[in-house]
Amino acid sequence: MGSFWDYDVWGLILLLGALLGSLLIANVIKKGIPILRDSLIPTSVIGGLLLLVVSAIYKGITGDVMFDTEVFNKNGMNTLEIITYHMLALGFIASAFKTTGGKLTKQRTSEIFNTGVTTVATYLIQAIVGFGITMIAALIMVDFFPAAGVLLPFGYGQGTGQALNYGTIYETEFGFDGGKSFGLTIAALGFLSASIGGVIHLNIMKKRGKLKMSSRTDGSLHTEEVHSDDEIPMQESIDKMTVQIALIVVAYIAAYFLMFVLGELLPGMRSVIYGFNFLLGVLTATLIKVFLNFLHKKNVVKKKYTNNFLMTRASNFFFDIMVVAGIAAIRLDILEDYWGIMLILGVAGAVITYAYNRLVAKTLFGDYVEEQFLAMYGMLTGTASTGIILLREVDVDFKTPTSDNLVYQNFPAIAFGFPMMFLATLAPDKPILTFIIFILFFAVMNVILFRNQIFKRKNKK
């Protein structure tokens, strides 16, 4: 350790200060500019774009990468990627610790299952469209990476963290120069597609008289939403928020040891295994939650340690930092030859996601078509948080089951989506075979999704 005033002591704090400061400035800008306030673009996206513009101006003036200067310890870009990688897992872990009450009816179980299948089917159609575009581009552009389009479902469907994970795998394992920035840029375009596309849809439906916008509440919370009597106190010898953070970190450390063991057993799959940090984090968090609930039921532990309100705040914090850091980590200079293809991917991704989810919502969710569509479109072009932002425009008090669908759908989505993550690593080596498998996989998902419609027609015949 150097002197207290050296940048090796302050570099990380200054970097975090830049991220958080950009969020504060972005919030002021969004509140003050009507077109941004009405656009539903998340503040974290605006904050990331602010840092991206500032770093681009700095690069143009000095020729240096702003985040790789001495102020940020000459390693800021790498640190931004590390922050994005870890925030993805921490956000998912915090969400996994949340508890949900109530029994599920047969209809609700079916709707949740269908939501999960829709998620995976949308990943697949995004992969098919994206992969098809970049395979064609590879025939035209010299030395272009044909599997680049497979990053579309990771950037749109799964968000910044997974776009970085697979962009990194493609860059380090398969030689896709600029793969990380390519994936992060696709994710940023996804947020814009969610926000702009969502607003356009809301306005069109409103003008046609087919949509009633929810009246906004003042955002106040009832005491029981923040704390229940069977939980540990807010403040005791240890603060309740400290307990939540401790549980999240313990779950992530457990996930790390699990990844370490799997990496030692399967060294050829190490990069893929560590790319699943968020998935293994959800697994360890769920196991810890089950264990704590078991101890509570057996009266070994008198009070519940997890709190939904605080876990939600923690997950939102992690995801906000993930998004702003991920966008700030984009290297525009590396992408100068790719802008055309990325814009094509962005538009194609938005259109196909809109069309497919509109079809599914109308066919399978007749009782709450608009709510289901907006939530799914927002989630599958941005993140679950973006989906919730759009949902609140038409269902501010979550009176429809849509918000529960987004929570519970993770289980079938993970089960069906897991093979696709391995297929993504096969794409660079065997593009045609992988493309065919994607199409067949998508067909199977649609048979499962529209099973009632398909087999009812056959029975009628």
C-alpha positions, 0 to 999 in steps of 0.5 A: 500500500502506498501513501494515503494520498496515492491513486492506488489507495483512491483509484477505486473510490474515485471510479465508484464516485464517477459511477454514482456521481453520474447517476445523480447528475443523470437523475437531475437531467431526467427530472428536468428535461420533459422528453427524457422524463416521459421516455422511461429510459432508466436513469442508470442508462442515462448515467452510463451514456453521460460517462461514455460521452465524457470519455469519448470527448477526453479520448478525442482531445488527449488521445488517452482512455480516460478510465485508464489514466493515473487517476483511476489507477491506470486500470479503470476500464478493466475495473468497470468490466469487473464491477459489471461482472460481479454486480450481475450476480449480486443483483440476482442473489439479492432477488433470489433471497426474496420470499413470495407468499400464497399458493398457486392455482393450476391456472396461475402455475400454467401462466407462470410456466408459459412466461418462462417458456416465452422468455427462452423462446424469445432468447432463441428467436433473438439468437436466430435473427442475430446469428443469421444477420452476422453470418450474412455479414461475415460473407460481406465483411472481411474477418468479421466474427460470424457468431457475433449475432449470438450476443443479441439474446444476451444483450437484449434478453439477459442484459449488460452482465451476460452481454459482457460475460459472453462478449468476454468469452468470444474475445478471449476464447475465440478471438473476436476483437472487441467482443466485450464492447460489442456485447455491452453496446448491444445491451445499451441498444436494448435499453433504448429499444425497451424505453423508446419502443415501450413509450411508442406502444403506450402512446399508440394504444392510448390514442386508439382508446385501448389502454387506460394508463394507471394513475401514479401514486405518491410512492409511499409505503406501508409499515408492513411492506418494510418490516413484519413482526416475525423478522429481526429488528431493523436496528439491534446490535447489528443493522438489518441491512448489514445482515442482508448484505452479509447473506448476499456476500456469503452466498456469492462466496459459496458460489465462487467455491462451487465455480472453483471446484467445477473449474478444476474438474472441467478445466476446458469449461472454466470460462463458461462456468465462471460466466454462470456466476449469476446462475450458481449464485442464485443456486447457493442463495436458494439453498441458504434461504431454504436452510434458514426457513427450515431452521425457522420452522423448527424454531431453532431460529426465532426470527426471519433474517431476510427482508423483501424490502431491503433485498429489493433495494439491494438488487436494484442498487446492484443492477443500477451500478451494473448498467452504468458501469457496463455502458461506461466500459464500452470502447467506441474506438474499437467498434468503429467498423461495427456500427452499421451491423450493430444498428441493424442488430438493434432494430431487428432485435427490437422488432422481432421481440415486439412482434413475438411477445405481442403474439404470445400475450394476445394468444395466451394471456387474454385477461391481461394482454397489455400488462403481460406484453409490456412487462415481457417486452421491457424485460426481454430488451432490457432487464426485469427492472425495465419490464417493471417500469413499463408495467407500472405505466398500466398497472401501478399497484400490480393488480394483475398477476404479471409481476408475479409471472416475472418473479416465478418464471425464472425457474422454468426459464433457467431449466429450458434456457440452460442448454442455450448457454452452452450452444452459444459457445458452440456457435463460433466453431460450428455456426451452421450446426448451431444455427440449425439447432437454434431453429429446432430448439425454437420450434420445440419451445413453441410446441410446448408454449402453444400446446393447448392451441395445437392439441385442441385443434388436433382433437377437434379434427 
